[in-house]
Amino acid sequence: MKTVLGVLGVVLIIEGIGPLLVPQGWRAMIAQLSQQPDQQLRRIGGCLVVAGVVMAHFFL
């Protein structure tokens, strides 16, 4: 459980870097993503999940 919480903490740090350092660029990226069709967002989400699972497998 401790490892899961540690990994979640790292994810939150990485997710927070964008809005912290470049809020206007982050906002523009979110606006562009919101214009994408659902199928495209599912592909992006699926790729991120697969990449995360592969990284977790190799590094944990």
Secondary structure, 3 states (H helix, E strand, C coil): CHHHHHHHHHHHHHHHHHHHHCHHHHHHHHHHHHCCCHHHHHHHHHHHHHHHHHHHHHHC
